[in-house]
Amino acid sequence: MAHSPNLNQLTEIAVLPKRQGSPPRHLDAAAALELALYGATACRMTPLFRLIDTVWCLTGGGWRPPQEVIAEGLRAASASGTILATESWVRSIPFFYTLTPKGAKAFQELMRRPLPDWDDPITRSSAAVKFGLLDTADTKDLPAVVADLQRFYRDARAGLCDRQKGMSPDRPFLQVAMTDRISWIDRRLRTLEGCNQSPIPFRVVH
């Protein structure tokens, strides 16, 4: 399979830890990046620049994997047969990338994989990836995916509220920052509650 020259010229760097043994039971950093790549190529043929922008949008800003890491993940997915690189007819876009049937199966497996119990920037980004891809989840898996996100955000909210109670009252800007974070989680929880009350427009994953 041919690959984009731009991808092959990038220097390989190791940022995510190598997996050893069986896959983790929760959605770790490497799996979250895979899920974002699959989600970015799930419903249409996608050029590299749009794929990178989509991955960065999905991760929510808390964790922004470098372009080199995204490209390395894309190379690995192409080699494993989960993402297909197709030569483009547009001179300015050498290749388009799209999810394969094998990739679609891996995508749904990762959507079903639960989030960790702890709250840190990468885990929050993993939750953001799942949230941003709810419209591409398999309909039979959707209730479990929504419940997993609700569990994560409720636990994160409880932790923030506990920490806020222990804060000094003479830190007004810190109080505002914590209140903003809690309000943001409340908006996510309201949206997820709406998913249980009205169907999500489903998008076909190739």
C-alpha positions in Angstrom: 0.0 0.0 0.0 1.3 3.4 -0.9 1.7 6.2 1.7 1.9 9.9 1.5 5.5 11.2 1.1 4.7 13.8 3.8 4.0 11.1 6.3 7.0 9.0 5.5 9.4 12.0 5.8 8.3 12.7 9.4 10.8 11.7 12.1 9.5 8.9 14.3 9.1 9.9 17.9 7.9 8.0 20.9 5.3 9.8 23.0 2.8 7.2 23.9 4.0 4.1 25.8 4.2 0.9 23.9 1.6 -1.7 24.7 2.7 -5.0 26.0 0.5 -8.1 26.5 -3.3 -7.9 26.2 -5.1 -4.6 25.5 -6.0 -2.6 28.6 -9.6 -2.8 29.9 -10.0 0.9 29.8 -9.6 3.6 27.1 -5.9 4.6 27.6 -4.0 7.3 25.7 -3.0 5.1 22.8 -6.5 3.7 22.4 -8.0 7.2 22.6 -5.7 8.3 19.7 -6.7 5.3 17.7 -10.4 6.1 18.3 -9.9 9.7 17.2 -8.2 8.6 14.0 -11.0 6.1 13.3 -13.6 8.7 14.0 -11.9 11.2 11.8 -12.0 8.8 8.8 -15.3 7.0 9.7 -17.9 8.6 7.4 -16.0 10.0 4.4 -12.6 10.1 2.6 -10.5 12.6 4.5 -7.4 14.5 3.5 -4.6 14.7 6.0 -5.0 18.3 7.0 -8.7 17.8 7.8 -7.9 14.5 9.7 -5.5 16.4 11.9 -7.9 19.2 12.6 -10.7 16.7 13.4 -8.4 14.8 15.9 -7.5 18.0 17.6 -11.2 19.0 17.8 -12.2 15.6 19.2 -9.6 15.6 21.9 -11.1 18.8 23.4 -8.0 20.8 23.8 -6.9 19.2 27.1 -4.5 16.9 25.3 -3.3 17.8 21.8 -1.2 15.1 20.2 1.5 16.5 18.0 1.2 16.1 14.2 4.1 13.6 14.3 2.2 11.4 16.7 -1.0 11.6 14.7 1.0 10.7 11.5 2.7 7.8 13.3 -0.7 6.5 14.4 -2.0 6.9 10.9 0.9 4.9 9.5 0.3 2.1 12.0 -3.4 2.1 11.2 -2.6 1.9 7.4 -0.2 -1.0 8.0 -2.7 -2.9 10.1 -5.4 -2.5 7.5 -7.8 -0.4 9.6 -7.4 2.8 7.6 -7.0 2.9 3.8 -4.8 5.5 2.0 -6.1 6.2 -1.5 -4.2 8.4 -4.0 -6.0 11.6 -4.7 -7.0 13.2 -8.0 -6.4 16.6 -6.5 -2.8 17.8 -6.9 -2.8 19.7 -3.6 -4.0 16.6 -1.6 -1.8 13.6 -2.3 -3.9 11.1 -0.4 -7.3 10.6 1.1 -7.8 8.3 4.2 -10.9 6.3 5.0 -11.9 3.6 7.5 -11.9 0.0 6.3 -14.4 -2.7 7.4 -11.7 -4.0 9.8 -11.3 -0.4 11.1 -15.0 0.0 11.6 -15.0 -3.1 13.8 -12.1 -1.8 15.8 -13.8 1.6 16.1 -16.9 0.1 17.7 -14.8 -2.0 20.0 -13.0 1.1 21.2 -16.3 3.0 21.6 -17.4 0.2 23.9 -14.2 0.3 26.0 -14.9 2.1 29.3 -13.1 5.2 30.5 -10.7 4.9 33.4 -11.9 5.8 36.9 -9.3 8.6 37.4 -9.5 12.1 36.2 -6.5 13.6 34.4 -6.0 15.6 31.2 -5.6 12.5 28.9 -8.6 10.8 30.4 -10.7 14.0 30.0 -9.6 14.1 26.4 -10.5 10.4 26.0 -14.0 11.3 27.3 -14.1 14.2 24.9 -13.3 11.9 22.0 -16.1 9.5 22.9 -18.5 12.4 23.4 -17.7 13.8 20.0 -18.3 10.5 18.3 -21.6 9.6 19.9 -23.4 10.0 16.5 -21.2 7.3 15.0 -21.7 4.7 17.8 -23.5 1.5 17.0 -27.2 2.0 18.1 -27.1 -1.1 20.3 -23.9 0.2 22.1 -25.1 3.7 22.5 -26.9 3.3 26.0 -23.7 1.8 27.4 -21.4 4.5 25.9 -23.7 7.2 27.2 -23.8 5.6 30.7 -20.0 5.3 30.8 -19.7 9.0 29.9 -22.3 10.0 32.5 -20.4 7.9 35.2 -17.1 9.6 34.3 -18.5 13.2 34.3 -20.5 12.6 37.6 -17.4 11.3 39.3 -15.3 14.2 37.9 -17.9 16.7 39.1 -18.0 15.2 42.6 -14.2 15.4 42.8 -14.2 19.1 41.8 -17.0 19.9 44.3 -15.0 18.2 47.1 -11.9 20.2 46.2 -13.8 23.4 45.9 -15.2 23.0 49.5 -11.6 22.9 50.8 -10.5 26.1 49.0 -9.8 29.3 50.8 -12.7 31.8 50.4 -10.3 34.7 49.6 -9.3 33.2 46.2 -12.1 34.7 44.0 -10.5 33.9 40.6 -9.8 30.3 41.6 -13.4 30.0 42.8 -14.6 31.3 39.4 -12.3 28.8 37.6 -13.7 25.9 39.6 -17.3 27.0 39.1 -16.7 27.3 35.3 -15.3 23.7 35.2 -18.3 22.4 37.2 -20.7 24.3 34.9 -19.0 22.8 31.8 -19.5 19.3 33.2 -23.1 20.1 34.0 -23.7 21.1 30.3 -22.2 17.8 29.2 -24.4 15.8 31.6 -27.5 17.7 30.4 -26.6 16.8 26.8 -26.1 13.2 27.7 -29.4 13.1 29.5 -31.0 14.4 26.3 -29.4 11.4 24.5 -31.5 9.1 26.6 -34.7 11.0 25.9 -34.4 11.6 22.1 -32.6 9.5 19.5 -29.3 10.7 18.1 -29.2 11.0 14.3 -27.1 8.0 13.4 -24.3 8.2 10.9 -23.2 5.1 8.9 -19.6 4.0 9.7 -18.0 2.3 6.7 
